[in-house]
Amino acid sequence: MRAVVIPEKNSVEVTTVDDPAPGDRQVVVEVAGCGICGTDLHILQGEFAPTLPIVPGHEFAGEVVAVGTDAVGFAVGDQVAVDPTLNCGECYQCRLGRFNLCENWRAIGVTDQGGAAEFAVAPLANCVKLPEGVDACDAALIEPLSCAVRGYDVLRMKLAERVLIYGSGTMGLMMLQLAKRSGAGSVDVVDLNEERLKTAVELGCSNAVTNADELDRPRGWDVVIDATGVVAAIQDGIKRVAKAGTFLQFGVTDYDARVEIDPYRIYNEEITITGSMAVNQSYERAAELFLDGVVPPEVFISDRLPLGSYEEALNRMREGKGRKIQVLPGE
């Protein structure tokens, strides 16, 4: 089959690899669409994945074309979306229900061969069946949405709280949609990319600005979310948190990123700084929200390219062009 391979740091190629075969309680999925994510850039930089080469792609959905032994409940022809998380279920963190912090954490497309290929293997437990009429390409949005759902699990936001989001890329827009669903009093969005801000306006944010100084909120925001991973945005966002408010680090930074904090202010104003990593018991809920129309694909997916254009897709994302960019292995 044709697949994207990252053979070494800062190198990517589209080549032919062996077709996968399903093991016990596994299926092989013919990938309809695979989303590009900031994590893919980190993998390309040699982060996240412990060993290379790797077939990337952790946001994907498609059709079951082969089933392994004891594949109860699944059959060839089923349309499925795939949760990429592979936790051991046995370590200290897993026993506490913190599966995303598994001490033996792995993920399809990060540590194991992923969905930027014609076919991918997935455990039954990671597959969510899609109802008839749902485009599997669109359903690849469920994985990033499940990360956003996890973010709100961490936040435990109260009704009518004021929210400020840095970044209006795919993840910032998903956080915007969920803030509205969670009963936010207002949701303001900051991004230097004015073209992306237009989508935030289309989705109904309260304000869309290139600098939070443009907004009149002297007491700050109850919830501030960084969905950029950019140090300057994080540094600015922390100072915008209201007394007793919360700052959520949601965007993925480089390993060596550093920001300064004022520990006295955190103490004196009872500010919470927290983080949210990947997916934790949130994929099925994200699937329900997706089917309910929380993230309309025609708004969120801006580009669909053939698998052979994977490097171009990465470059578009790196340059801040479009919103969610997908590659289609079947084209």
C-alpha positions, 0 to 999 in steps of 0.5 A: 500500500501507499503510505506517508513515512517519516524515516528520520527527523525533518524528512517525509516521503510517500512510499510503498509499505506492506499491507497491514493485517488484523490481529486478535480483536483488531480490524483493518480500516481503509482510510477515507480521510486523515487530518493533519495536526500540529502534533504531526509537525512535532513528530517530524521534528523528532518529538513525541515518537520514540522511534522512527520511521513512523507512518503518521496520522492519528485523525482518521476514519474509514471503512472496515475491510478486514477483521481479525479473530474474535472481532465481535460486533464489527464486519467488513463494510462498517464505517468507523472513526478511530480513537488513536489512544493506546493505553496499557490499562495496567499502570498506576495512572491507568488504574486511576483512570488517567489513561491519557497519562499512561506510563506506557502511553502509545498512539496510532500515528504517533508511536504506532503506524498511523492513518496517513496511508491507504490502510490502518490497523485499529483495535476494536475498542478504539473504533466507533461505528458511524451511522449511514449517511455520515461521510467518513472523511468528515468523521476524521474531525471526531479525534481533534474534537475529543481532545477539545472535550477533554479540555473542558473536562479539565476546565469544569467551566461554570455557566456564564463565565467569560472566556478568552481563546488564543488561536482560531485554527481548528482547535481554537474554533472547536474550543469556541464551539464547546464554550458556547455549548457549555454556557459561556457568558461570552467567548472572545478570540485572539489571533494574528491571522485575520483571515482565520478570525473571520471563521471565528466570527462566522461561528458566533464568537463575541469578539474577534481581535488581533490583540486582547488590548482591543477588548475592554475587560479590566478584570480579565477573563474567568477562563483563558485558553491557549490553543496556539502553543506559541510562547508569546500568546501563552505569556500574554494569556496568563496575565489576562486571567481574572482573579480566581480564574483558570488558564488552560494550556491546550496548544502543544508547544515545542519541548523547550518552550518557556514562559515566565509566571508571577507566583505571588499573583497566582497565590494572591489571586488564586489563579489556576494554571492547568493543562489538557493532553490528548484524549481521555474517555472523551472520544465517544462523547465527541462522536455524539457532538459531531453527529449533533453538528457541533463542528460543521465539516463544511466550515472546519475542513478547508483543504483536502489533498491527495496522499502524495501531497502530504508534505504540501499539507504540512507546509500549509498548516505550518504557514497558517493557511486554511483550517483543518487540512486533510489528505485522502489516501484513496485519491 
